[in-house]
């Protein structure tokens, strides 16, 4: 098992530690700012009857947490509920897939012992991105999600051979306050699930030497996931444009020059709810 123990400003900002707004500090949210977020989250849930995503297996006994305890998703969930483009029906296949992927991300990013990851089939799990190396369960946990998902990228974009688990997370943690994820559409059900997805965040901090200007950075992609009869992930393939994502973070491309095939002009459901009030 890989021994891994890290510190963070709070359990609400473990890997993503940027400010909510562009202020030049690059600092994580203060305790007071986090408390305001939690108050606002509680308020919008009550006012609009919203439900937070479910990340399973966060209350398991004897879990070896990388940051000393289970993560607090208040900030991520708050931005997810306000900025998502799709609201899936309770119990729908879309919601099931979304919660499963969120659970997997939580376990991979916060549980030190991969054998305690219950969202995956321990013997069968394998994952690849953009036709790159297929990592087995232990390998994927050792190198980390970023190295897995960016493995097929050229070395000048992402040198996965020379970037450790810790270094890969450090490269991104000042860029965003949070980086929510949503399922857009599911095209087939178990055992092989095919789906499109969206990842997004407001670029308020820094990536390498480039200071964000508050751009809404979106990433779109397609994925397939084979699951077993317990809905554990067995074989995952992810496809997306890594070059565009990194190029925007480096300031080499502008937001309006990327995602040409994905920008559907989808409106924000939360904004529509507010307008109805």
GUKE-178356 format. One record per atom (N, C-alpha, C): x, y, z. Coordinates in steps of 0.1 Angstrom, whole numbers, plus 5000, padded with zeros to 4 digits. Example, Ala and Ser with C-alpha at 12.3 -4.5 7.8 and 13.67 -1.06 7.14 Angstrom:
<atoms>
513249435078512349555078513249675078512849785071513749895071512950005079
</atoms>
This chain:
<atoms>
500849885000500050005000500950135000500550234992501250354992500850445004501850475013501550555024501350705020500350765023500050905018499350985029499851095033499251175043499551325040498551405038498751545034497951635043498351765042497651865050496951965040495852025044495152125036494552235044494252345038493652455046492352415053491552335047490352285053489952155045489052075051488551955044487551985033487252125032486352165020487252205008488552225011489452255000490752175001490652044998491751954999492751964987492251944975493051944963492852074956491652134956491452264950491452374960492352464960492552554971492652704967492052734955492052864950490952954957490953084954489953174960488653164952487553214958486253214951486253314940486953434942486953544933488453574930488653634918490053674915490453794924491353764933491853874942493353884942494053804934495453814934496153734945495453694955496053624966496353474963495553414955495753274953495453184965494953244975494753174988493353104988493353004997492152924999491153015006489852965007488853035014489153045029488753155035488953165050487753085056487953065069486852995076485553075075485653205076484353285075483753265061484553265051484053255037483353115035483953015041483352875040482052865048481952935059480752935067479653005059479953115051478953175043478453085032479453015026479052915015478152815021478352765033477552665039476152715042476052845046474752905049473952915036474752965025474052985012473552845006474452745008474052605004472752565011472752575024471552535031470252615027470552745024469452835019468852785006469652764996469152734983468552594983469052504991468452364992467052374997466852455007465552475013464552545004465052654998464252744989463752674977464652594971464452534957464252384958464252324970464152184972465252104964466452144966467552084959468251974968468751874962469451774969470951764965471851744974473251734971473551594965474551584957474951454952475351364964475151234961475551134971476851064968477751084977479051014976479050904986479050784982478850674991480250644998480150565009481250505016482150615023481550725027482350825034482250805049481450715054481350695068481850555072482650495064483250365067484250375079484150275088485050275099486450245095487450295102488850265100489350305086488750395080489150455067490450525069491450505060492750585061492650705052492250815058492050935050493351015048493551055035494751125032494951255039493851325041493851455048493451445063493351325068493051315082491551295086490751305076489251295078488551295064487251265064486551265052486351415046486451425033486351565027484951625030484951755030483751835031483351895017482351845011481951884997480952004997480852075008479952185008480152284996481452324995481752424984481552364970482052244968481852184955480352164952479652114961478152094959477452224957477852324964477152454963477352504948478552494943478752544929478152454919478152324922477452224913476052254912475352274923473852304923473552434916474452534917474152664911474552664896475552584892476152604879475952484869475352384874475152264865474252304853474252224843473452244831472352144830472352034838471351934837470851904851469551884853469051834866468351694863468951594867468451454864467451414875466551334870465451284879465951194889465451204902465851114912465750964908466750894910466750754907467050724893467150824884467450794870468850734868469050674856470350624853471450734853471050844848471950964848472450994862471551004872471851034885472750924892472350794889473150684894474550684889474750714876476150724870476850834876476250954877476851074883477351044897476550984905476950964919478050864920477950754912479050654912480350714908480450804898481650864894482150964905481251034911481651124922482251044934481650924937482150844947483550794944483750744932485050704927486050814929485750934924486651044925487051074940486051074948486251094963487250994968486950864965487850764971489250774966489450784952490750794947491550914952490851024955491551144959491751164974490951084982491051104996491250985005491150864999491450735007492750685003493650675013495050635011495250495006494450405012494550265009493550224998494050194986493150164974492250034977492649954986491849834990490649874997490549995002489350045009488450114999488750124986487950184976486850094972485550124976484450034974483650064961484050174954483350204942483950124930485050054932485649974921485749824925485749744914485949604916487449584917487849544929489249534932490149454923489549344918490349254909490249304894489149354890488949384876489249524872489249614881489349764877490549794868490149864858491249914848490750044843491650144840491250274834492250324825491750394814492650464805491950584800492750674794492150794788492850824775491950864765492450904752493350804745493150674748493850574742495250544748495450604759496750594766496950454774497850454782498150324790496950284798496650154798495650104807496250074820495750144831496250124844495350024852495949934859495149844868494849924881494149854890493749924902494849984910495849904913496949944921497750054914498050034901498850134893498150274893496750274891496050394890496050474903495950394914496050464927497450514930498450454926499850494928500150624921499750634909500150754901499150874902497850844906496850944908496050974895494851024897493951044886494451134875495151244879495651334869496651264859497551184865498551114856497851014848496750954853496050854845495350924833494651034836493751104826494651184816495851214820496751294811497851214805497851084807498950994803499250994788498151014780498351014765498851144760498951244768499451374764500951374761501351464752502851474749503551534762504751504763505551544775505551694777505551774766505551914768504251974774503251894773501951924778501751874793502151744794502051684807503051564808504051574815505151474816504851374827503851284824503351194835504451094840505551074832506550984837507351054848507351184849508151254859507351334868506051314869505151384878504551284888504851304901504351214911502851244914502251154922500851174927500751314933501651344943501651464950501851584941502851574932503151684923501951714913501251604909500151624899499051704906498751674918497751754925498151894928499451914932499952044935499852134923499952084911499952164899498652234897497552174902496252234900495552304912496152284924495352314936495252474938496052554931495852694932494952754921494552674912493852734900492352754903491752674910490252674912489952664927488752734931488252704944487652574945487052524934486452394933486252364918486052234915486052194901484852094899483652134899482452044899482451954886481651844886481551754875480051714874479651694862478251654860478151554848477251464848476851384837475951464828476151464815475251534806474151434801474551324795473651234790474251084791473350994793473750854793473050784781473950704774473450644761473150494763473650434773473450294775473550254789472750154793472750114807473749994810473849954822474649844826474449724817475449634815476749644822477749744816477549794804478549894798477750024796478150124804477450254805478250344796477650414787478250514779477650654782478450754784477950884788478850994784478251114783478951244781478951314794479951404796480151474809480751614807480651684818481151824818481851844831483051904831483851944843484052094841483952174852484052314850484552384863485052504862485452584873485752724869485752814879486152954876487652974879488353014869489853024870490253144877490253134890490453254899491953254904492653144903493953144909495053134898496053054901497153034891497352894887497852884874498352754870499752774864500752704870502152744866502352894869502652974859502853114861501753204856500653134851499553214845498453244856498153364857497053414867495753414859494753344865493453344859492753474861491853504852491053624852489553604855489253494861487853464864487153394853487853344843487253274832486553144837485353114831484652994834485252884824486152804830486852704822486052574822485552524810484852404809485652294802485352174805485952064799484851964796484751914784483651824780484351694775483551584777484151454772483151344772483651224768482851104766483450994774482650904779483250794787482450664786483150554788482350424789482850364802481950294809482350224821481550094822482349984823481749854825481649834840480449794845480149774859479749634862480049584874479549454878478149454884477749344889476349344894476149414907477249464913477149554925477349704921477349734908477549864903478949924907479949834907481349874909481949884896482849984894483550014882484549894879484549844867485449744863486449784852485949854842486749894830486250034826487150134827486750264824487550324813486950384803487650454793487150604792488050694792487650844791488250904779487450994773487951064761487651214763488651304760488451444761489651514755489551644753490651724747491551784758492551714762493451754772494251874768494651884755495451994750494752124752493452134749492752254750492652304765492452204774492252234788493552294793494752234791495952284796496352414789496052424777496452544769495752664775494452654779493752764785494352804798494652694806495252724819496652794818497352764808498652824806498552964799497353004795497153134789497553134774497653014768498053004754496853004745495652974750494452984742493353054751492453124744491353194751490153094751489253124761488153044763487253034750487153134743486253134731486853054719488153004721488752924710488752774713488052734724488052594727486552544728486452414729485152344730484152384719484652404707483852444696482752344693483052214695482052114692481152074704481352144715480552114727479652224732480052344729479152454734477752454728476852414736475452394732474552504735475152604743474352714747473352674758473552564765472652514776472552624786471352644791471152744802471252674815471452754825471652704839470252684845469952564849468652544856468452624868469452644876469352724889468952864886469552924875469153064872467753064868467252964861465752964857464952954870465352874880464552864892464453004899465653074900465653204906464753304899464753304886463953394878462453364880462053244883460653214885460153264898461153284907460753344920460253484919
</atoms>
